[in-house]
C-alpha cells in the first residue's frame, strides 16, 4: 500500500507533502480579477462605469472651469476651447436596419481617438448622430401598406410612418452601439429629422440661395428607376463588369447635304450617304437631336460594294469596324467639311428633306465608336451642353419608372405604337432598361435597314447605391447648387486640413474639382422640403425668393415640418397658401401650390456641422462670428465618403461662410470589412458577421466569444486605412492576444495584493533590473504616444504585445517570481519589484485605455486601494482621465546605468540561455537546478545576487582570471565583456519551499527560506 499523507482526497509522497506544507508560507499571487471577461458584467457594470459616467463627468468639469472665465473675455474663452476641448464630429449612420461590422469599425476608431485625447488632458465633446430622412426609409415604411393604400396615401401619412420607422431603427441601433463601450452620452444625439436640425438645414439652404447658388433647370440627371428619384454623384456605385448592347446605326444625310458633300469632296454623284453613329444606349435613339463630329479629326467616305452603300466614319476608327464584304475608301477629308450638313432619323419617320444638324463638339473622341456621336440632349451631360449651345430640344420621353412616356409621341403614331409595352395592362411604354426593349429596337433598326452591327460590351456603368440597379440619365426639372465658384473656395480650404491617409487629400480634391453643380432635389415626401411654389397650370413657372424661404422657415418653426405637406385648405391658416407667401404675392396666391421636391439626404447630413455651431452658441456663449474654425478637430468615416459626407459637408460649409474654412481640421478614412477570402462583406452574399457574434460568439458559425474589448482589439489591430479582414482565424488570434493582456493584469494585480506598507519606492532606490525595466517602459510609452498621434493603432498593439512577451513575460516577470513568492513582505527587494509592477500596471493602464476600456476598468477596480491612498493618488479618479506616467526625469540621471545593464547583464543572460539549451544532462530541466561560474579578466560591476535573480539559478560566482584561454573549452565566451560562462549542476539540494537547488540537505529549507519561515512563525 502507498504510504503518504492524504490531503483533500489526494495522496502525496513525503517529498511532495513537504513542499505542500510550505505553500502557505509563500506570497502566491491572488486576485479576483478574472483572466476572462464576462459579457453580462461588461454590459451591466463596466460599460456604464467606463463610458457614459466618464463622459458626463469630464464634460461637466469642462463646463465648470469654462464658466469661471468671464463672459466678456472672448479671447481667453476661445484659447481655453482651442487648448482643452477636442471635438470629433460624428458622421450620422443611416437609421435603417441592424448594425453591421462596418458600423463597429467606424464607431470604435472614433472612440479610440477620443479616449486617447482624454488621456492627454483634453476634454471631449462627442455627440452621436443619425441620418433619418431619405428614400430607403420611405420605401421600408411603405412596404407596410398595400398597393391601393400607397396610391391614395397622403404625404403627411407617409411622413408619419417613415418617422416612426426611423425612430424605432435609431433606438435599436443605439442599443447596439451602447454595447461597444463608446465614450459619449447616448441620451443626447443629434438626429436629422429633429425640428431644430431641419430649421438649421433650411437656413443653410437660404444662405446658398442668397449667394445666388441655387437654380432650377430642366437638364439630364442620374435617375433611379427603382427608387424613382434623381440621384447625385455621391449616390452612385460604378460597376465595372456591366454589359450593354451597343449598335452601329446609319443615319442618312438629307438630300441637300448629299449634294453639298459631293461638291466639297469633288466626287461622282451618289444617291445616298449615311452617317455611321455608335451608341451603347439604343433606347436613346428616339431622343436623337443631332450628330456631333470633330473638326480636329479626319473622316472618310466608305463605299460598300454590296448594295453600293456609302457611309461616313472617322478615319482612325475604320479598322475597328466589323464590315462584311468588300469596301473601299472613296475619299478622306477634314472634319471641317461636315460643317452645315444635316441628316434625318428614319427610326422617327423623319422626312429626308427635314434635317437635324451635324455639330462640331469638343467631347468627340477617335478612340472608340465611329467618330460621329449620336446626340440626345435629354439623356447625357455632354449632349445637354451641346443642346444648350445650339438651341436643340432637351427631349426626354422617359417617365420616372424608366418607361417611354407615350404622350411625347402623339404626333408620331407609328413610333408610339411600337414603344407601347405589349405586356402592360395600363398602356404604359416599354421600359428602357428591359433587355426585351433593346431586342425590339435592334429588330426595328434591322427592319428599316439602318443597322450595321451589334455587339455586347463590358464596361463601367453607374448603379443606384440603394437599389443596386442600373441608373439612366433623364432630363427633368431639378434644383441645383452651382459649384463653379464655390468649389474653388472649398478646394482652397482643404490646404489647411490634414489627411490620414495622405491619399485622401487628392481623392477629395479631385471629386470637388470635377463637379460643376450638385443636384439637391429629390422626388419623395420623407425629407426636408425645398421651399418653392409652382404655378397650378404651368409647373415650369416658379415662385421663390429670399422672403419666400424666410416665411417658410418661420412657419415650420411654429407648425412643424409636416405643415408644409398638409393638403391645401384656405380655412386652415397652416395650409392657406397666403400664409406661406409674402404680401406682394397674395393677389396671385390662388394660382400656386407648394413644391413637392425634398432635399438630397447628402444635404441633410452635410449640414450636420450646424449642430456644432449650436453647441458653441447655446452651451458656450460664443456667437457665430467668433466661433472657431474649423468647428471640429476630426471627421472620420469610410473611404467612400470622399464623394459623400466629407464632400457635402465641405460644400455646405464653404457656401455658408464664403471663406476657405472647412468644417474639419483632420479627415481620417478607413476601408471596408472583408471576409477571410478577401471578399467584401455583403448581406446579399451572406458573408457578413454581426458585431454581436464577435462579442458573444456564435456556435453556428464557429466564432469564439471575444467580448466587447475583443471586438475593439480586432478593429485596432488592423491597418484600418485599407480594407480589414475578419473571420474565425483572425478572431482566434485576437482571442489569444487579449488573453495574454488579461493574464498580464492578473499577474500584476495578484502580486500587488500583499505588501508591508504599499508605499512606492523612489526611483533611485530600485535595483538595476527594475530601472532597466522602467526605461523600457518609458520607451514603450513614448512610441505609443507617437503612434496614437499618427492614428497607427495597430502599431500600438504590436509594440505592446512585443513588450509584454519579451520584456515582461519572458524577462522581468519570469525573473521576479522567486522574490515575489519567497521573500517576506518587508523585504526591500520585494518592495522594489512591487514598485516596478505598479509602474507597469499604470503604464499599461494608460496605453490600453483608448483600445480596451473594459479590460482597463475591470483591472483598475481590483487595484488595492492602499496603493492609491498610500501614494496620494485620488482613488476616485477614473483611470481614463488619470495622466500618463512619465519616468523621463528619473531616467535622466541613470541613462548610463541602463545602458550598462543592457550591455552587461542582458548579454550575460542571453549567453546563459544559449548555453542552457545545450546542456546534455537530462536531469537538468530548469535554471534553478544549476549554478553559474563567470570567468572574467576584468572586475565586473554586477552583483552576484542580482545576476542570480536575473538568471534564476541557484547561485552565480564571479571568478577573476588573467587569461580566458585557460578556462574550460566548454565555456561560452562573451568577447565584448572579456568573460566566459560555465553552467554546472548545483551541488546543493532542492529547497522544498522555493524549489531552488541551494539547500545544504535534502528536504531541508535553504538559508533564505529558513529565515522567512521563522519570520512568519514569529
Buried (B, 14 or more C-beta within 10 A) or exposed (E): EEEBBEEEEEEBEEEBBBBBBBEEBBBBBEBEBEEEBBBEBBBEBBBBBBBBEBBBBBBEEBEEEBEEBEEEEBEEBBEBBEEEBBBBBBBBBBBBEBBBBBBBBBBBBBBBBBBBBBBBEBBBBBBBBBBBBBBBBBBBBBEEBEEEEEEEBEBBBBBBBBBEBBBEBBEBBBEBBBBBBBBBBBEEBBBBBBEBBBBBBBBBBBBBBEBEBBEBBBBBBBBBBBBBBBBBBBBBEEBEEBEBBBBBBBBBBBBEBBBBBBEBBEBEEBEBBBBBBBBBBBBBBBBBBBBBBBBEBBBBBBBBEEEEBBBBBBBBBBEEBEBEEEBEEBBEBEBBBBBEBBBBBBBBEBEBEEBBBBBBBEBBBBEEBBBBBBBBBBBBBBBBBBBEEBEBEBBBBBBBBBBBBBEBBEEBEEBBEBBBBEEEEEEBBBBBBBEEBBEBBBEBBEEEEBBBBBEEEEBEBBBBBBBEEBBBBBBBBBBBBBBEEBBBBBBBBBEEBEBBBEEBBEBBBEBBEEBEBBBBBBBBBBBBBBBBBBBEEEEEEBBBEEEBBBBBBEBBBEBEBBBBBBEEEEEEEBBBBBBBBBEEBEEEBEBBBBBBBBBBBBBBBBBBBBBBBEBBBEEBEBEEEEBBBBBBBBBBBBBBBBBBBBBBBBBBBBBBBEEBBBBBBBBBBBBBBBBEEEEBBBEEEEBBBBBBBBBBBBEEEEBBBBBBBBBBBBBBBBBBBEBBBBBBEBBBEBBEBBBBBBBBBBBBBBBBBBBEEBBBBEBEEBBBBBBBBBBBBBBBBEBBBEBBEEBBBBBBBEBBBEBBEEBBBEBBBEBBBBBBBBBBBEBEBBBBBBBBBBBBBBBBBBBBBBBBBBBBBBBBBBBBEBBBEBEEBEEEEBBBBBEBBEBEEBBEEBEEBBEBBEEBBBBBBEBBEEBBEEBEEEEBEEBBBBBBBBBBEEEBEBBBEBBBBBBBBBBBBBEEBEEBEEBEEEBBBBEEBBBBBBBBBBEBBBBBBBBBBBBEEEBBBBEBBBEBBEEEEE
